[in-house]
Amino acid sequence: MSPGYLNFLEGDLETILASEVFDQPMEYLPEDGEAFLFRGLFSGPSEENPVGGSSAPMVSQTYSVAYKETDLPRKLKRGDRIQARGRVWEVYKQPHVDGQGLATAWLHLVNP
């Protein structure tokens, strides 16, 4: 890849991470320390039209949070908790790191 293209991608990522959509307040609630405020993109269930002509839409019950790795004092892991949208969520799957500074953790609601 050319250096110019990589600079474009890095600039694009910075723009996305600085957007209002991405900039949602959340709180990391570690078991062994003080709560830590950070910002990210919280995603909830979505409805998609299936491929292949089926008339019933598919509904995803997946919740996730995408965030800049450098915004947290340490890496999230299974069992960590996050407060977002007025509720407490638990990380149930090891977060995915994209190698460009963005991480995604999958969540489920604690005490629904």
NORJO-V11625 format. One record per residue. RES is the residue in one small letter. SS is DSSP state (H for helix, E for strand, - for the rest). NEAR is the number of other C-alpha atoms within 10 Angstrom. Layout:
res=RES ss=SS near=NEAR
res=RES ss=SS near=NEAR
This chain:
res=m ss=- near=5
res=s ss=- near=6
res=p ss=H near=8
res=g ss=H near=9
res=y ss=H near=10
res=l ss=H near=11
res=n ss=H near=11
res=f ss=H near=11
res=l ss=H near=13
res=e ss=H near=14
res=g ss=H near=12
res=d ss=H near=12
res=l ss=H near=14
res=e ss=H near=13
res=t ss=H near=11
res=i ss=H near=13
res=l ss=H near=19
res=a ss=H near=13
res=s ss=- near=12
res=e ss=- near=10
res=v ss=- near=11
res=f ss=- near=18
res=d ss=- near=16
res=q ss=E near=16
res=p ss=E near=14
res=m ss=E near=20
res=e ss=E near=16
res=y ss=E near=22
res=l ss=E near=18
res=p ss=- near=15
res=e ss=- near=10
res=d ss=- near=6
res=g ss=- near=8
res=e ss=- near=9
res=a ss=- near=14
res=f ss=E near=14
res=l ss=E near=14
res=f ss=E near=18
res=r ss=E near=21
res=g ss=E near=24
res=l ss=E near=21
res=f ss=E near=22
res=s ss=E near=14
res=g ss=- near=12
res=p ss=- near=11
res=s ss=E near=12
res=e ss=E near=10
res=e ss=E near=11
res=n ss=- near=12
res=p ss=- near=12
res=v ss=- near=9
res=g ss=- near=6
res=g ss=- near=7
res=s ss=- near=9
res=s ss=- near=9
res=a ss=- near=9
res=p ss=- near=12
res=m ss=E near=13
res=v ss=E near=12
res=s ss=E near=11
res=q ss=- near=10
res=t ss=- near=12
res=y ss=E near=17
res=s ss=E near=18
res=v ss=E near=22
res=a ss=E near=20
res=y ss=E near=23
res=k ss=E near=18
res=e ss=H near=18
res=t ss=H near=12
res=d ss=H near=15
res=l ss=- near=15
res=p ss=- near=10
res=r ss=- near=9
res=k ss=- near=13
res=l ss=- near=21
res=k ss=- near=14
res=r ss=- near=14
res=g ss=- near=15
res=d ss=- near=16
res=r ss=E near=23
res=i ss=E near=25
res=q ss=E near=18
res=a ss=E near=18
res=r ss=- near=11
res=g ss=- near=7
res=r ss=E near=11
res=v ss=E near=19
res=w ss=E near=24
res=e ss=E near=19
res=v ss=E near=22
res=y ss=E near=16
res=k ss=E near=15
res=q ss=E near=14
res=p ss=E near=19
res=h ss=E near=13
res=v ss=E near=16
res=d ss=- near=10
res=g ss=- near=8
res=q ss=- near=11
res=g ss=- near=14
res=l ss=E near=17
res=a ss=E near=19
res=t ss=E near=21
res=a ss=E near=21
res=w ss=E near=20
res=l ss=E near=25
res=h ss=E near=17
res=l ss=E near=15
res=v ss=- near=13
res=n ss=- near=7
res=p ss=- near=7
